[in-house]
């Protein structure tokens, strides 16, 4: 299972994500839907480790922090 808790990302002083929580169970299909600039790409980049999230957030894969 992939799980994000309290995920926030900042670009300088601009808050791109604020306290996001998402869970995707094995075999489940999850859709991230939103307007331009809503943070969809930033969320996926944070999960992939391409942009840093704040220390308060957690990204877990099968219960292990990634």
TAZISUL-V225588 format. One record per helix or strand. SS is the DSSP state (H for helix, E for strand). FROM is the first residue (numbers start at 1). LEN is the number of residues. If there is no record, write none. Layout:
ss	from	len
SS	FROM	LEN
SS	FROM	LEN
//
This chain:
ss	from	len
E	2	10
E	14	11
H	40	9
E	58	4
E	64	2
//
